Amino acid sequence: MTEKLDVLAIAAHPDDAELTCGGTLIKCADAGYRVGVLDLTSGETGTRGSAGKRMEEAEKAAKVMGLALRENLGLPDAHLEDNQENRLKLTSTIRRLSPRVLILPYEQSRHPDHAVTVYLARAAAFLASLQKIEGEGVAKRPEKIIYCVAYIEHGPKPSFVVDISAQYERKYEAVMCYRSQFEGQTEAGELFPTGQPLPELMRTQSLHYGSLIRVMYGEPFYLRETLTVDDIVNMGVKSI
């Protein structure tokens, strides 16, 4: 069976993808696309749980989301570096999986590993098409890179929001597979505490993003490039 993917989310730690773009990944899988997640580390330096436990939880979450593939690059948690060795390791994986779309965290994130993930993945995606760089797979780069801006208080206005109303409950289920990380917690990753339990806080945030496009639940994303519109008469979301 082919390993080639339509969509690949690259995350620093297991649970990052579920929190920031889990609903979108589920929606893509529902639409018949081959969707995968590549975790760069096992989150072994995290305060709660262990690397082994988080790997088990990641596999459970992958099944909930309907992923075609989930892998871990085995880089060191909290010591993630954008260096040539890591670039080439990730370049080889991107070539092998040949995703059309990459989903990355936003570079101005609270956790240093999240920012490094962006620089490392962008470099690897570019290098993936250079014929003289050795490695498995076909020399080819992804067509599109999009950035998760969920929970980023100081980030840009989203370029677009994905309606995940039909997928939200499965997103929640995938996130809560990580009981070692989230059970009884009031904050996680970029989610600052408000006094709400984490599930309630996540729902509040998703309701907010959904309201921006006049739906129940949404996930926000940012693009560096400008989108094209072919038909201005049938654009979504009313202005007034």
C-alpha positions in Angstrom: 0.0 0.0 0.0 1.3 3.5 -0.9 2.6 5.7 1.9 1.9 8.9 -0.1 -0.3 11.4 1.7 -2.6 14.2 0.7 -2.2 16.0 4.1 0.6 15.7 6.6 0.6 17.6 10.0 4.1 17.9 11.5 4.0 18.5 15.2 6.6 18.8 17.9 4.9 16.5 20.4 2.1 13.9 20.5 -1.2 15.7 21.2 -0.2 19.0 19.4 -1.9 18.1 16.2 -5.1 16.9 17.9 -5.4 20.2 19.9 -4.7 22.6 17.0 -6.0 20.9 13.8 -7.5 17.6 14.9 -10.9 18.5 13.5 -9.5 19.5 10.1 -7.5 16.3 9.9 -10.7 14.3 10.6 -12.6 16.3 8.1 -10.0 15.6 5.4 -10.0 11.9 6.3 -13.8 11.9 6.0 -13.5 13.4 2.5 -11.4 10.5 1.4 -7.9 12.1 1.6 -4.9 10.2 3.0 -4.0 12.0 6.1 -1.0 11.6 8.4 0.7 13.0 11.5 4.4 13.1 12.0 5.4 13.9 15.6 9.0 15.0 15.9 9.5 14.0 19.5 7.9 11.7 22.0 7.3 14.4 24.6 9.6 12.6 27.0 10.5 15.7 29.1 6.9 16.6 29.7 5.9 17.0 33.4 3.1 14.5 33.1 3.1 11.0 31.7 6.0 9.3 29.9 7.2 8.8 26.4 5.8 5.3 26.3 2.4 6.3 27.6 2.2 9.2 25.2 3.1 6.9 22.2 0.2 4.6 23.3 -2.1 7.6 23.5 -1.0 8.8 20.1 -1.9 5.5 18.5 -5.4 5.6 20.1 -5.9 9.2 18.9 -4.8 8.2 15.4 -7.5 5.6 15.2 -10.1 8.1 16.4 -9.0 10.6 13.7 -8.9 8.0 10.9 -5.3 8.6 10.0 -3.7 6.6 7.3 -0.3 7.0 9.0 1.3 8.2 12.2 5.0 8.3 12.7 7.5 9.7 15.2 10.9 11.1 14.0 12.5 10.4 17.4 14.1 13.8 17.9 14.8 15.0 21.5 12.0 16.8 23.3 12.8 20.2 24.7 16.1 20.1 22.8 14.7 20.3 19.3 17.1 22.0 16.9 16.9 23.3 13.3 20.3 21.8 12.2 21.5 20.1 9.0 21.2 16.6 10.5 17.6 17.0 11.5 16.8 18.8 8.2 18.0 15.9 6.2 16.2 13.3 8.4 13.0 15.2 7.9 13.6 15.8 4.2 13.9 12.1 3.7 10.5 11.5 5.5 8.8 14.2 3.5 10.0 12.8 0.2 8.8 9.3 1.2 5.4 10.5 2.3 5.1 13.1 -0.6 2.3 15.1 1.0 0.5 17.7 -1.1 -0.3 19.8 2.0 1.8 20.4 5.1 0.1 21.7 8.3 2.6 23.3 10.8 2.3 25.1 14.1 2.6 28.9 14.2 6.2 30.1 14.6 5.5 32.6 17.4 4.4 30.0 19.9 4.9 29.7 23.6 6.8 26.4 23.5 10.2 26.8 21.9 9.9 23.4 20.2 6.8 24.6 18.3 8.8 27.5 16.8 11.7 25.2 15.9 9.3 22.8 14.2 8.2 25.5 11.8 11.8 26.5 10.7 12.9 22.9 10.5 9.9 21.7 8.5 9.9 24.7 6.1 13.6 24.1 5.4 13.1 20.3 4.9 10.1 20.9 2.6 12.2 23.1 0.4 15.2 20.8 0.4 12.9 17.8 -0.5 12.9 18.9 -4.2 16.6 19.3 -4.6 17.8 16.5 -6.8 21.4 16.5 -5.5 20.4 15.9 -1.9 20.4 12.2 -1.4 17.6 10.4 0.4 14.8 8.0 -0.1 11.7 8.9 -2.2 11.1 11.2 -5.1 12.6 14.7 -5.1 9.5 16.8 -4.7 8.2 19.5 -2.3 4.7 19.9 -0.9 2.3 22.2 -2.8 1.0 24.1 0.2 2.0 25.0 3.8 -0.6 26.2 6.2 -0.1 27.2 9.8 -2.3 26.5 12.9 -3.1 29.7 14.8 -5.5 28.1 17.3 -5.0 29.5 20.8 -2.3 32.0 19.6 -3.3 35.2 21.3 -0.7 37.4 19.6 -0.9 35.8 16.2 -2.3 37.2 12.9 -5.9 37.2 11.9 -6.7 33.8 10.4 -6.5 33.6 6.7 -9.4 31.1 6.9 -11.3 29.0 9.3 -12.4 25.4 8.7 -15.9 24.4 9.8 -15.4 21.4 12.0 -18.9 21.3 13.5 -19.5 17.8 12.3 -16.1 16.6 13.5 -15.8 18.4 16.8 -16.9 15.5 19.1 -14.3 13.2 17.5 -11.7 15.9 17.9 -12.5 16.1 21.5 -12.4 12.3 21.8 -8.9 12.3 20.1 -7.6 15.0 22.4 -8.9 13.1 25.5 -7.0 10.0 24.4 -4.1 11.8 26.1 -5.4 11.3 29.6 -1.9 11.4 31.0 -1.7 15.0 29.8 -5.1 16.5 30.0 -7.3 14.7 32.5 -8.1 17.2 35.3 -6.1 19.9 33.7 -7.0 23.6 33.0 -4.3 24.4 30.5 -2.3 22.8 27.7 0.3 24.0 25.2 -0.9 27.4 23.9 -4.1 27.2 26.0 -3.7 29.6 28.9 -5.8 28.8 32.0 -9.1 30.6 32.6 -10.3 28.5 35.5 -12.3 26.2 33.1 -11.5 22.5 32.9 -9.5 21.9 29.7 -12.4 20.2 27.8 -14.6 23.2 28.4 -11.8 25.7 27.6 -11.1 23.9 24.3 -14.8 23.9 23.4 -15.1 27.7 24.2 -12.2 28.4 21.9 -13.6 26.3 19.1 -17.0 28.0 19.5 -15.2 31.4 19.1 -13.4 30.3 15.9 -16.7 28.9 14.5 -18.5 32.2 15.2 -16.0 33.9 12.9 -17.5 32.0 10.0 -21.0 31.8 11.4 -20.9 28.1 12.3 -20.8 26.1 15.6 -17.1 25.0 15.7 -14.0 26.1 13.8 -10.3 25.8 13.5 -8.2 28.8 12.3 -5.3 28.8 9.9 -2.8 31.3 8.5 -1.2 31.5 5.0 1.8 33.5 4.1 0.6 33.8 0.5 -2.5 35.5 -0.8 -5.4 33.2 -1.8 -7.1 33.4 -5.1 -10.9 33.8 -5.5 -12.6 32.9 -8.8 -16.2 33.9 -7.9 -16.7 36.9 -5.7 -20.5 36.5 -5.9 -20.4 33.1 -4.1 -17.8 33.7 -1.4 -18.8 32.4 2.0 -19.5 34.4 5.2 -21.8 37.4 5.0 -20.1 40.8 5.7 -23.1 42.6 7.2 
